[in-house]
């Protein structure tokens, strides 16, 4: 039985050198998201990541938010999927949540996918049609209590959110999400069921 513990020639030395660089690169890339600890964008991504279930009457929706790689400048983007029933109507929505630093605040942009077959694993997860890109909407989340809160700019999100007309407030904190229509007070609450 032959035991190889040291490179025996230049080719083996190069292979070992490449493998070590690859291992280092993998460790470095996997550590990048952790380097954001303490930043507002990292905190929002941490709060939103996972699976949430509706906890208000008539809200049988499930929210799945998973990390998705778009580019090196956006390490905390999340793929968003909403499935289930709301007041006995079937619902299926998906899209990309883009998180960007705004000092102590976080810009949360939502770009919808109108094609229901796209998932976080699809090659098209981070590619959008012109109509999807034009429907995008966003809000600024500011620190509040243990989490963050903000409001949509009004009717400009109606296309992205498919009929959710009006101004909506969003409050997130570890383990929960609350979305409320400002004028009517209609409220959707979600509790985290898994990370």
Backbone as a printed PyTorch tensor [residue, N CA C, xyz], in Angstrom:
tensor([[[  0.8400,  -1.1710,   0.0000],
         [  0.0000,   0.0000,   0.0000],
         [  0.8890,   1.2400,   0.0000]],

        [[  0.5960,   2.1540,  -0.9160],
         [  1.3900,   3.3600,  -1.0550],
         [  0.6900,   4.5150,  -0.3520]],

        [[  1.4410,   5.2520,   0.3990],
         [  0.8910,   6.3990,   1.1030],
         [  1.5110,   7.6560,   0.5310]],

        [[  0.6390,   8.5760,   0.1110],
         [  1.1460,   9.8280,  -0.4480],
         [  0.7540,  10.9490,   0.4940]],

        [[  1.7560,  11.5290,   1.1420],
         [  1.4650,  12.6260,   2.0520],
         [  2.1300,  13.9200,   1.6020]],

        [[  3.0700,  13.8170,   0.6930],
         [  3.7620,  14.9970,   0.1830],
         [  3.7290,  14.9660,  -1.3350]],

        [[  3.7500,  16.1210,  -1.9550],
         [  3.7910,  16.1330,  -3.4070],
         [  5.0500,  15.4340,  -3.9030]],

        [[  4.8960,  14.5620,  -4.8860],
         [  6.0480,  13.8050,  -5.3740],
         [  6.7260,  14.4890,  -6.5510]],

        [[  6.0600,  15.4340,  -7.1570],
         [  6.6520,  16.1180,  -8.3010],
         [  5.9690,  17.4450,  -8.5230]],

        [[  6.3850,  18.1940,  -9.5480],
         [  5.8170,  19.5130,  -9.8090],
         [  4.3160,  19.4800, -10.0870]],

        [[  3.8270,  18.4390, -10.7680],
         [  2.3960,  18.3540, -11.0680],
         [  1.5820,  18.1750,  -9.7980]],

        [[  2.0380,  17.2920,  -8.8980],
         [  1.3310,  17.0780,  -7.6360],
         [  1.3810,  18.3320,  -6.7740]],

        [[  2.5090,  19.0420,  -6.8150],
         [  2.6340,  20.2700,  -6.0410],
         [  1.6360,  21.3140,  -6.5410]],

        [[  1.4830,  21.4460,  -7.8630],
         [  0.5310,  22.4040,  -8.4450],
         [ -0.9130,  22.0400,  -8.0760]],

        [[ -1.2510,  20.7400,  -8.1460],
         [ -2.6070,  20.3010,  -7.7930],
         [ -2.9120,  20.6480,  -6.3420]],

        [[ -1.9370,  20.3480,  -5.4660],
         [ -2.1270,  20.6300,  -4.0470],
         [ -2.2520,  22.1380,  -3.8190]],

        [[ -1.4580,  22.9350,  -4.5240],
         [ -1.5100,  24.3820,  -4.3900],
         [ -2.8670,  24.9210,  -4.8520]],

        [[ -3.3720,  24.4130,  -5.9680],
         [ -4.6730,  24.8440,  -6.4820],
         [ -5.7790,  24.4550,  -5.5160]],

        [[ -5.7200,  23.2400,  -4.9660],
         [ -6.7390,  22.7930,  -4.0100],
         [ -6.7370,  23.6570,  -2.7580]],

        [[ -5.5580,  24.0390,  -2.2870],
         [ -5.4830,  24.9000,  -1.0990],
         [ -6.0910,  26.2700,  -1.3930]],

        [[ -5.8030,  26.8250,  -2.5750],
         [ -6.3860,  28.1160,  -2.9470],
         [ -7.9030,  28.0170,  -3.0570]],

        [[ -8.3680,  26.9210,  -3.6390],
         [ -9.8030,  26.7140,  -3.7660],
         [-10.4540,  26.6240,  -2.3860]],

        [[ -9.8350,  25.8700,  -1.4630],
         [-10.3600,  25.7670,  -0.0960],
         [-10.4060,  27.1340,   0.5680]],

        [[ -9.3430,  27.9190,   0.3960],
         [ -9.3080,  29.2540,   0.9740],
         [-10.4130,  30.1310,   0.3920]],

        [[-10.5980,  30.0700,  -0.9330],
         [-11.6340,  30.8710,  -1.5850],
         [-13.0210,  30.4970,  -1.0850]],

        [[-13.2770,  29.2110,  -0.9130],
         [-14.5770,  28.7550,  -0.4110],
         [-14.8150,  29.2680,   1.0040]],

        [[-13.8250,  29.1810,   1.8460],
         [-13.9550,  29.6680,   3.2220],
         [-14.1880,  31.1740,   3.2230]],

        [[-13.4410,  31.8970,   2.3870],
         [-13.5860,  33.3520,   2.3190],
         [-14.9780,  33.7410,   1.8400]],

        [[-15.4460,  33.1320,   0.7670],
         [-16.7630,  33.4790,   0.2200],
         [-17.8700,  33.1160,   1.1960]],

        [[-17.7730,  31.9770,   1.8560],
         [-18.8220,  31.5970,   2.8040],
         [-18.7980,  32.4740,   4.0480]],

        [[-17.6700,  33.0860,   4.3400],
         [-17.5810,  33.9610,   5.5050],
         [-18.0580,  35.3730,   5.2050]],

        [[-18.1210,  35.7680,   3.9190],
         [-18.5160,  37.1290,   3.5770],
         [-19.8450,  37.5450,   4.1830]],

        [[-20.9190,  36.7430,   4.0770],
         [-22.1660,  37.1840,   4.6830],
         [-22.0670,  37.3920,   6.1820]],

        [[-21.1790,  36.6500,   6.8460],
         [-21.0420,  36.7860,   8.2910],
         [-20.3280,  38.0830,   8.6530]],

        [[-19.5460,  38.6440,   7.7090],
         [-18.8160,  39.8620,   8.0220],
         [-19.7460,  41.0490,   8.1960]],

        [[-20.9910,  40.9260,   7.7680],
         [-21.9430,  42.0100,   7.8830],
         [-22.6000,  42.1140,   9.2360]],

        [[-22.2730,  41.2120,  10.1470],
         [-22.9010,  41.2380,  11.4600],
         [-22.8020,  42.6440,  12.0390]],

        [[-23.9280,  43.1640,  12.5120],
         [-23.9700,  44.5070,  13.0690],
         [-24.4080,  45.5520,  12.0650]],

        [[-24.4100,  45.2280,  10.7880],
         [-24.8740,  46.2010,   9.7950],
         [-26.3880,  46.0650,   9.6480]],

        [[-27.0790,  47.1720,   9.3790],
         [-28.5350,  47.1050,   9.2330],
         [-28.9870,  46.1560,   8.1230]],

        [[-28.2630,  46.1160,   6.9930],
         [-28.6560,  45.2250,   5.8900],
         [-28.5700,  43.7690,   6.3390]],

        [[-27.4980,  43.4250,   7.0330],
         [-27.3440,  42.0670,   7.5490],
         [-28.4700,  41.7350,   8.5360]],

        [[-28.8020,  42.6920,   9.3990],
         [-29.8700,  42.4550,  10.3780],
         [-31.2110,  42.2140,   9.7020]],

        [[-31.5450,  43.0230,   8.6970],
         [-32.8120,  42.8410,   7.9790],
         [-32.8220,  41.4890,   7.2710]],

        [[-31.7250,  41.1430,   6.5920],
         [-31.6480,  39.8500,   5.9010],
         [-31.8040,  38.6980,   6.8880]],

        [[-31.2110,  38.8300,   8.0540],
         [-31.3170,  37.7730,   9.0770],
         [-32.7460,  37.6320,   9.5890]],

        [[-33.4110,  38.7490,   9.7930],
         [-34.7980,  38.7130,  10.2730],
         [-35.7130,  38.1000,   9.2230]],

        [[-35.5030,  38.4580,   7.9550],
         [-36.3980,  38.0040,   6.8900],
         [-36.1200,  36.5760,   6.4070]],

        [[-34.9100,  36.0990,   6.5480],
         [-34.5680,  34.7650,   6.0370],
         [-35.3420,  33.6830,   6.7590]],

        [[-35.9050,  32.7640,   5.9780],
         [-36.6020,  31.6260,   6.5730],
         [-37.9970,  31.4500,   6.0130]],

        [[-38.7810,  30.6650,   6.7360],
         [-40.1600,  30.3710,   6.3400],
         [-41.1000,  30.9220,   7.4010]],

        [[-42.1330,  31.6180,   6.9470],
         [-43.1210,  32.2320,   7.8240],
         [-44.5040,  31.7270,   7.4450]],

        [[-45.3730,  31.5670,   8.4290],
         [-46.7750,  31.1610,   8.2020],
         [-47.6920,  32.2610,   8.6980]],

        [[-48.7940,  32.4690,   7.9610],
         [-49.7860,  33.4540,   8.3640],
         [-50.3950,  33.0950,   9.7020]],

        [[-50.5980,  34.0980,  10.5600],
         [-51.1370,  33.8340,  11.9010],
         [-52.4050,  34.6290,  12.1960]],

        [[-52.9300,  35.3420,  11.1990],
         [-54.1840,  36.0760,  11.3880],
         [-55.3140,  35.3000,  10.7140]],

        [[-56.5660,  35.4990,  11.1620],
         [-57.6960,  34.7610,  10.5790],
         [-57.7980,  34.9620,   9.0600]],

        [[-58.0290,  33.8740,   8.3380],
         [-58.1490,  33.9220,   6.8850],
         [-56.8250,  33.9860,   6.1540]],

        [[-55.7270,  33.9990,   6.8940],
         [-54.3890,  34.1180,   6.3180],
         [-53.6910,  32.7550,   6.3880]],

        [[-53.8660,  31.9570,   5.3480],
         [-53.1940,  30.6600,   5.2600],
         [-52.0440,  30.7380,   4.2720]],

        [[-51.2940,  31.8260,   4.3460],
         [-50.1690,  32.0420,   3.4440],
         [-48.8680,  31.5710,   4.0650]],

        [[-47.9740,  31.1760,   3.1910],
         [-46.6280,  30.7650,   3.5970],
         [-45.6460,  31.6510,   2.8410]],

        [[-44.7250,  32.2540,   3.5690],
         [-43.6730,  33.0750,   2.9730],
         [-42.3490,  32.3330,   3.0920]],

        [[-41.6700,  32.1500,   1.9770],
         [-40.3290,  31.5530,   1.9750],
         [-39.3690,  32.5940,   1.4450]],

        [[-38.3680,  32.9200,   2.2410],
         [-37.3590,  33.8990,   1.8420],
         [-35.9950,  33.2390,   1.9610]],

        [[-35.3360,  33.0780,   0.8250],
         [-34.0630,  32.3760,   0.7480],
         [-33.0020,  33.2660,   0.1110]],

        [[-31.7890,  33.1500,   0.6010],
         [-30.6750,  33.8880,   0.0430],
         [-30.4640,  33.4720,  -1.4180]],

        [[-30.2210,  34.4540,  -2.2580],
         [-29.9610,  34.1920,  -3.6810],
         [-28.8100,  35.0880,  -4.1200]],

        [[-27.8810,  34.5150,  -4.8680],
         [-26.7180,  35.2800,  -5.3080],
         [-27.0510,  36.0190,  -6.5920]],

        [[-26.8860,  37.3230,  -6.5550],
         [-27.0970,  38.1250,  -7.7610],
         [-25.7660,  38.6670,  -8.2680]],

        [[-25.0320,  39.3380,  -7.3940],
         [-23.7240,  39.8760,  -7.7510],
         [-22.9800,  40.2130,  -6.4600]],

        [[-21.6610,  40.4620,  -6.5520],
         [-20.8600,  40.6960,  -5.3380],
         [-21.2670,  41.9270,  -4.5280]],

        [[-21.9660,  42.8810,  -5.1540],
         [-22.3790,  44.0790,  -4.4250],
         [-23.6640,  43.8680,  -3.6350]],

        [[-24.3460,  42.7560,  -3.8600],
         [-25.6300,  42.4990,  -3.1960],
         [-25.6140,  41.1290,  -2.5390]],

        [[-24.8950,  41.0460,  -1.4360],
         [-24.7180,  39.7610,  -0.7440],
         [-25.9630,  39.2970,   0.0070]],

        [[-26.9120,  40.2040,   0.2310],
         [-28.0500,  39.8680,   1.0900],
         [-29.3840,  39.8250,   0.3510]],

        [[-29.3570,  39.7330,  -0.9690],
         [-30.6060,  39.6170,  -1.7260],
         [-31.3250,  38.3270,  -1.3420]],

        [[-32.6580,  38.3790,  -1.3490],
         [-33.4730,  37.2210,  -0.9770],
         [-34.4910,  36.9250,  -2.0700]],

        [[-34.6960,  35.6470,  -2.3470],
         [-35.7710,  35.2600,  -3.2530],
         [-37.0080,  35.0610,  -2.3930]],

        [[-38.1050,  35.6850,  -2.7970],
         [-39.3400,  35.7050,  -2.0250],
         [-40.4010,  34.8660,  -2.7390]],

        [[-41.0350,  33.9570,  -1.9920],
         [-42.1640,  33.1930,  -2.5160],
         [-43.2950,  33.2560,  -1.4990]],

        [[-44.4760,  33.5740,  -1.9850],
         [-45.6850,  33.6030,  -1.1550],
         [-46.6830,  32.6460,  -1.7870]],

        [[-47.0850,  31.6240,  -1.0480],
         [-48.0380,  30.6380,  -1.5620],
         [-49.0950,  30.3520,  -0.5070]],

        [[-50.2430,  29.8620,  -0.9600],
         [-51.3060,  29.4840,  -0.0370],
         [-52.6090,  30.1710,  -0.3770]],

        [[-53.4150,  30.3830,   0.6670],
         [-54.7240,  31.0100,   0.4800],
         [-54.8650,  32.1990,   1.4160]],

        [[-55.5100,  33.2380,   0.8870],
         [-55.8810,  34.3780,   1.7030],
         [-57.3650,  34.6140,   1.4820]],

        [[-58.1250,  34.5070,   2.5520],
         [-59.5860,  34.6220,   2.5110],
         [-60.1620,  33.7350,   1.3920]],

        [[-59.7320,  32.4970,   1.3940],
         [-60.1660,  31.4190,   0.4810],
         [-59.7450,  31.5930,  -0.9730]],

        [[-58.9070,  32.5860,  -1.2760],
         [-58.3980,  32.7620,  -2.6390],
         [-56.9730,  32.2510,  -2.7150]],

        [[-56.6880,  31.4740,  -3.7760],
         [-55.3230,  30.9840,  -3.9800],
         [-54.4000,  32.1440,  -4.3130]],

        [[-53.2060,  32.0970,  -3.7310],
         [-52.2130,  33.1480,  -3.9390],
         [-50.8790,  32.4860,  -4.2820]],

        [[-50.2140,  33.0240,  -5.2760],
         [-48.8420,  32.6150,  -5.6000],
         [-48.1110,  33.8420,  -6.1340]],

        [[-47.1160,  34.2900,  -5.3950],
         [-46.3000,  35.4350,  -5.7870],
         [-44.8430,  35.0640,  -5.5470]],

        [[-43.9760,  35.5810,  -6.3960],
         [-42.5500,  35.3670,  -6.2050],
         [-41.7910,  36.5310,  -6.8160]],

        [[-40.5790,  36.7380,  -6.3140],
         [-39.7510,  37.8250,  -6.8230],
         [-38.4840,  37.9550,  -6.0030]],

        [[-37.7620,  39.0090,  -6.2530],
         [-36.4930,  39.2560,  -5.5920],
         [-36.6290,  40.4240,  -4.6280]],

        [[-36.1280,  40.2440,  -3.4200],
         [-36.0180,  41.3480,  -2.4690],
         [-34.5700,  41.8100,  -2.4950]],

        [[-34.3580,  43.0500,  -2.8880],
         [-33.0140,  43.6180,  -2.9100],
         [-32.8580,  44.4960,  -1.6870]],

        [[-31.8290,  44.2440,  -0.9050],
         [-31.5560,  45.0020,   0.3150],
         [-30.3000,  45.8390,   0.0890]],

        [[-30.4150,  47.1460,   0.3510],
         [-29.2840,  48.0440,   0.1760],
         [-29.1820,  48.9800,   1.3720]],

        [[-27.9610,  49.2460,   1.7730],
         [-27.7000,  50.1210,   2.9130],
         [-28.0430,  51.5660,   2.5740]],

        [[-28.6970,  52.2250,   3.5200],
         [-29.0150,  53.6540,   3.4340],
         [-28.6370,  54.2790,   4.7740]],

        [[-27.3740,  54.1480,   5.1610],
         [-26.9240,  54.6020,   6.4730],
         [-27.4510,  53.6450,   7.5300]],

        [[-28.2040,  54.1850,   8.5090],
         [-28.8060,  53.3340,   9.5420],
         [-30.0650,  52.6440,   9.0250]],

        [[-30.5680,  53.0810,   7.8680],
         [-31.7800,  52.5150,   7.2760],
         [-31.4220,  51.4950,   6.1990]],

        [[-32.4370,  50.7850,   5.7270],
         [-32.2400,  49.7860,   4.6720],
         [-33.3050,  49.9960,   3.6040]],

        [[-32.8580,  50.1030,   2.3560],
         [-33.7990,  50.1440,   1.2440],
         [-34.1580,  48.6970,   0.9200]],

        [[-35.4670,  48.4020,   0.8860],
         [-35.9610,  47.0840,   0.5120],
         [-36.7160,  47.2500,  -0.8080]],

        [[-36.1410,  46.7220,  -1.8800],
         [-36.7780,  46.7790,  -3.1820],
         [-37.3580,  45.4220,  -3.5250]],

        [[-38.5350,  45.4300,  -4.1390],
         [-39.1810,  44.1830,  -4.5560],
         [-39.3750,  44.2120,  -6.0650]],

        [[-38.7870,  43.2210,  -6.7430],
         [-38.9660,  43.0620,  -8.1900],
         [-39.7460,  41.7690,  -8.3750]],

        [[-40.9870,  41.8560,  -8.8580],
         [-41.8220,  40.6570,  -8.9810],
         [-41.4470,  39.8050, -10.1870]],

        [[-41.7330,  38.5240, -10.0840],
         [-41.6990,  37.6180, -11.2400],
         [-43.1520,  37.2890, -11.5420]],

        [[-43.6080,  37.5970, -12.7460],
         [-44.9870,  37.3010, -13.1220],
         [-45.1440,  35.8690, -13.6160]],

        [[-44.0370,  35.1980, -13.9140],
         [-44.0470,  33.7930, -14.3320],
         [-44.0010,  32.9210, -13.0790]],

        [[-45.0990,  32.2410, -12.7880],
         [-45.2220,  31.4490, -11.5530],
         [-44.3100,  30.2270, -11.5230]],

        [[-43.6830,  29.8740, -12.6410],
         [-42.8090,  28.6940, -12.6580],
         [-41.4010,  29.0070, -12.1590]],

        [[-41.0780,  30.2700, -11.9660],
         [-39.7350,  30.6520, -11.5190],
         [-39.6270,  30.4730, -10.0120]],

        [[-38.5380,  29.8240,  -9.5980],
         [-38.2740,  29.6060,  -8.1730],
         [-36.8700,  30.1060,  -7.8550]],

        [[-36.4750,  29.9950,  -6.5910],
         [-35.1440,  30.4530,  -6.1860],
         [-34.0440,  29.6420,  -6.8600]],

        [[-34.3510,  28.4450,  -7.3390],
         [-33.3540,  27.5910,  -7.9950],
         [-33.3260,  27.7660,  -9.5100]],

        [[-34.2510,  28.5260, -10.0570],
         [-34.3120,  28.7440, -11.5040],
         [-33.1760,  29.6460, -11.9640]],

        [[-32.6440,  29.3810, -13.1540],
         [-31.6110,  30.2880, -13.6830],
         [-32.1450,  31.7140, -13.8670]],

        [[-33.4660,  31.8560, -14.0380],
         [-34.0820,  33.1630, -14.2450],
         [-34.4180,  33.8780, -12.9320]],

        [[-34.0420,  33.2990, -11.8090],
         [-34.4070,  33.8710, -10.5040],
         [-33.9580,  35.3150, -10.3620]],

        [[-32.8370,  35.6700, -10.9770],
         [-32.3200,  37.0360, -10.8460],
         [-32.3540,  37.7990, -12.1680]],

        [[-33.1240,  37.2830, -13.1400],
         [-33.3160,  37.9660, -14.4220],
         [-34.7810,  38.3390, -14.5600]],

        [[-35.0330,  39.5280, -15.0990],
         [-36.3980,  40.0320, -15.1390],
         [-36.7600,  40.5620, -16.5100]],

        [[-38.0350,  40.4420, -16.8480],
         [-38.5370,  41.0250, -18.0870],
         [-38.6630,  42.5350, -17.8830]],

        [[-38.8770,  43.2410, -18.9640],
         [-39.0370,  44.6920, -18.8670],
         [-40.2550,  45.0550, -18.0160]],

        [[-41.3640,  44.3220, -18.1920],
         [-42.5680,  44.6370, -17.4060],
         [-42.3570,  44.3320, -15.9250]],

        [[-41.5950,  43.2920, -15.6110],
         [-41.2950,  42.9890, -14.1950],
         [-40.4220,  44.0860, -13.5920]],

        [[-39.3800,  44.4790, -14.3170],
         [-38.4840,  45.5350, -13.8240],
         [-39.2370,  46.8600, -13.6370]],

        [[-40.1480,  47.1650, -14.5460],
         [-40.9250,  48.4090, -14.4420],
         [-41.9310,  48.3740, -13.2990]],

        [[-42.3190,  47.1820, -12.8670],
         [-43.2950,  47.0470, -11.7820],
         [-42.6370,  47.1030, -10.3990]],

        [[-41.3240,  47.1090, -10.3520],
         [-40.6080,  47.0860,  -9.0740],
         [-41.0520,  48.2250,  -8.1680]],

        [[-41.0020,  47.9630,  -6.8840],
         [-41.3260,  49.0070,  -5.9100],
         [-40.4550,  48.8170,  -4.6790]],

        [[-40.3890,  49.8090,  -3.8400],
         [-39.5280,  49.6970,  -2.6690],
         [-39.9680,  50.5840,  -1.5370]],

        [[-39.2980,  50.3940,  -0.4230],
         [-39.5510,  51.2040,   0.7580],
         [-38.2920,  51.2670,   1.5960]],

        [[-38.2360,  52.2370,   2.4590],
         [-37.1120,  52.3900,   3.3830],
         [-37.5330,  51.8300,   4.7300]],

        [[-36.7230,  50.8970,   5.2460],
         [-36.9480,  50.3430,   6.5880],
         [-36.0070,  51.0470,   7.5570]],

        [[-36.5740,  51.5570,   8.6400],
         [-35.7970,  52.2400,   9.6720],
         [-35.8190,  51.4120,  10.9440]],

        [[-34.7420,  51.4800,  11.7310],
         [-34.7290,  50.7230,  12.9880],
         [-35.8900,  51.1400,  13.8870]],

        [[-36.5670,  50.1350,  14.4560],
         [-37.6540,  50.3860,  15.3930],
         [-37.7210,  49.2120,  16.3560]],

        [[-37.5590,  49.4900,  17.6370],
         [-37.5850,  48.4250,  18.6480],
         [-36.5250,  47.3760,  18.3580]],

        [[-36.9430,  46.1030,  18.3160],
         [-36.0190,  45.0030,  18.0310],
         [-35.8670,  44.7420,  16.5440]],

        [[-36.5250,  45.5450,  15.7020],
         [-36.5010,  45.2700,  14.2700],
         [-36.4700,  46.5250,  13.4360]],

        [[-37.2740,  46.5290,  12.3780],
         [-37.3090,  47.6300,  11.4190],
         [-38.7420,  47.8510,  10.9660]],

        [[-39.0370,  49.0630,  10.5080],
         [-40.3850,  49.3820,  10.0200],
         [-40.2920,  50.4090,   8.9060]],

        [[-41.3080,  50.3750,   8.0220],
         [-41.3770,  51.3340,   6.9340],
         [-42.7380,  51.2760,   6.2700]],

        [[-42.9480,  52.1450,   5.2740],
         [-44.2130,  52.1880,   4.5320],
         [-43.9500,  52.2240,   3.0480]],

        [[-44.8330,  51.5780,   2.2840],
         [-44.7490,  51.6710,   0.8290],
         [-45.1340,  53.0890,   0.4350]],

        [[-44.6850,  53.5390,  -0.7420],
         [-44.9860,  54.8990,  -1.1640],
         [-46.4120,  55.1080,  -1.6620]],

        [[-47.2960,  54.1630,  -1.4980],
         [-48.6900,  54.3380,  -1.9310],
         [-49.0160,  53.4670,  -3.1160]],

        [[-49.7700,  54.0110,  -4.0410],
         [-50.2800,  53.2530,  -5.1850],
         [-49.1880,  52.7630,  -6.1280]],

        [[-47.9610,  53.2640,  -6.0080],
         [-46.8920,  52.8680,  -6.9300],
         [-46.5250,  51.3870,  -6.8130]],

        [[-46.9400,  50.7260,  -5.7480],
         [-46.6310,  49.3030,  -5.5780],
         [-47.7680,  48.3940,  -6.0360]],

        [[-48.8470,  48.9640,  -6.5290],
         [-50.0210,  48.1640,  -6.8970],
         [-49.7120,  47.1250,  -7.9560]],

        [[-48.8640,  47.4540,  -8.9390],
         [-48.5490,  46.4860,  -9.9820],
         [-47.6470,  45.3740,  -9.4560]],

        [[-46.6370,  45.7270,  -8.6760],
         [-45.7220,  44.7270,  -8.1180],
         [-46.4520,  43.7920,  -7.1680]],

        [[-47.3570,  44.3480,  -6.3910],
         [-48.0730,  43.5590,  -5.3860],
         [-49.4430,  43.1160,  -5.8870]],

        [[-49.6770,  43.2510,  -7.1740],
         [-50.8820,  42.7990,  -7.8660],
         [-52.1720,  43.1660,  -7.1460]],

        [[-52.4670,  44.4330,  -7.1740],
         [-53.7470,  44.8880,  -6.6560],
         [-53.7320,  45.3930,  -5.2320]],

        [[-52.6030,  45.3510,  -4.5700],
         [-52.5290,  45.8520,  -3.1910],
         [-52.4210,  47.3740,  -3.2460]],

        [[-53.5500,  48.0200,  -3.5270],
         [-53.5880,  49.4690,  -3.6920],
         [-53.5440,  50.1340,  -2.3210]],

        [[-52.9400,  51.2890,  -2.2700],
         [-52.8820,  52.0380,  -1.0190],
         [-51.5150,  51.9590,  -0.3840]],

        [[-51.4100,  52.6060,   0.7440],
         [-50.1540,  52.6400,   1.4940],
         [-50.1610,  51.5050,   2.5070]],

        [[-49.0780,  50.7520,   2.5420],
         [-48.9480,  49.6200,   3.4660],
         [-47.7640,  49.8460,   4.3860]],

        [[-47.9320,  49.5470,   5.6690],
         [-46.8070,  49.6040,   6.6020],
         [-46.2640,  48.1890,   6.7760]],

        [[-44.9730,  48.1060,   6.9510],
         [-44.2930,  46.8170,   7.1340],
         [-43.4690,  46.9160,   8.4010]],

        [[-43.6390,  45.9560,   9.2910],
         [-42.8400,  45.8810,  10.5130],
         [-42.2550,  44.4830,  10.6000]],

        [[-40.9400,  44.4240,  10.8010],
         [-40.2820,  43.1340,  10.9460],
         [-39.4770,  43.1350,  12.2370]],

        [[-39.4840,  42.0180,  12.9070],
         [-38.6160,  41.8130,  14.0600],
         [-38.3130,  40.3280,  14.1270]],

        [[-37.3090,  39.9320,  14.8900],
         [-36.9400,  38.5180,  14.9100],
         [-38.1680,  37.6280,  15.1580]],

        [[-38.4480,  36.7570,  14.1900],
         [-39.5410,  35.8060,  14.3350],
         [-40.8890,  36.2470,  13.8080]],

        [[-41.0220,  37.4980,  13.3550],
         [-42.3460,  37.9150,  12.8850],
         [-42.2790,  39.0340,  11.8460]],

        [[-43.3360,  39.0480,  11.0280],
         [-43.5400,  40.0850,  10.0180],
         [-44.9880,  40.5480,  10.1520]],

        [[-45.1900,  41.8560,  10.0860],
         [-46.5480,  42.4060,  10.1130],
         [-46.6870,  43.3740,   8.9560]],

        [[-47.7440,  43.1860,   8.1470],
         [-48.0430,  44.0590,   7.0210],
         [-49.4510,  44.5980,   7.2380]],

        [[-49.6070,  45.9380,   7.1920],
         [-50.9060,  46.5430,   7.4910],
         [-51.2400,  47.6110,   6.4650]],

        [[-52.4640,  47.5590,   5.9400],
         [-52.9430,  48.6050,   5.0450],
         [-53.2660,  49.8040,   5.9290]],

        [[-52.5980,  50.9160,   5.6830],
         [-52.6530,  52.0700,   6.5840],
         [-54.0690,  52.6150,   6.7350]],

        [[-54.7960,  52.7750,   5.6410],
         [-56.1160,  53.4000,   5.6960],
         [-57.1570,  52.4970,   6.3650]],

        [[-57.2450,  51.2450,   5.9410],
         [-58.2940,  50.3590,   6.4640],
         [-57.8920,  49.6440,   7.7570]],

        [[-56.5940,  49.5140,   7.9850],
         [-56.1260,  48.7810,   9.1600],
         [-56.0440,  47.2780,   8.9420]],

        [[-56.4190,  46.7940,   7.7370],
         [-56.3150,  45.3620,   7.4300],
         [-54.8800,  44.9180,   7.7060]],

        [[-54.7350,  43.8530,   8.5040],
         [-53.4160,  43.4370,   8.9610],
         [-53.1610,  41.9720,   8.6620]],

        [[-51.9760,  41.6970,   8.1620],
         [-51.4970,  40.3280,   7.9560],
         [-50.2880,  40.1310,   8.8620]],

        [[-50.3460,  39.1000,   9.6930],
         [-49.2150,  38.7750,  10.5690],
         [-48.6540,  37.4210,  10.1570]],

        [[-47.3440,  37.3090,  10.2760],
         [-46.6530,  36.0680,   9.9460],
         [-45.6680,  35.7400,  11.0620]],

        [[-45.6120,  34.4700,  11.4120],
         [-44.6570,  33.9860,  12.4290],
         [-43.6750,  33.0390,  11.7630]],

        [[-42.4120,  33.1510,  12.1290],
         [-41.3780,  32.2630,  11.5730],
         [-41.6070,  30.8450,  12.0700]],

        [[-41.5480,  29.8960,  11.1250],
         [-41.6820,  28.4860,  11.4950],
         [-40.3860,  27.7310,  11.2840]],

        [[-39.4700,  28.2860,  10.4870],
         [-38.1390,  27.6890,  10.3440],
         [-37.1820,  28.7210,   9.7760]],

        [[-35.9250,  28.5200,  10.0360],
         [-34.8830,  29.4610,   9.5770],
         [-34.3950,  29.1000,   8.2210]]])
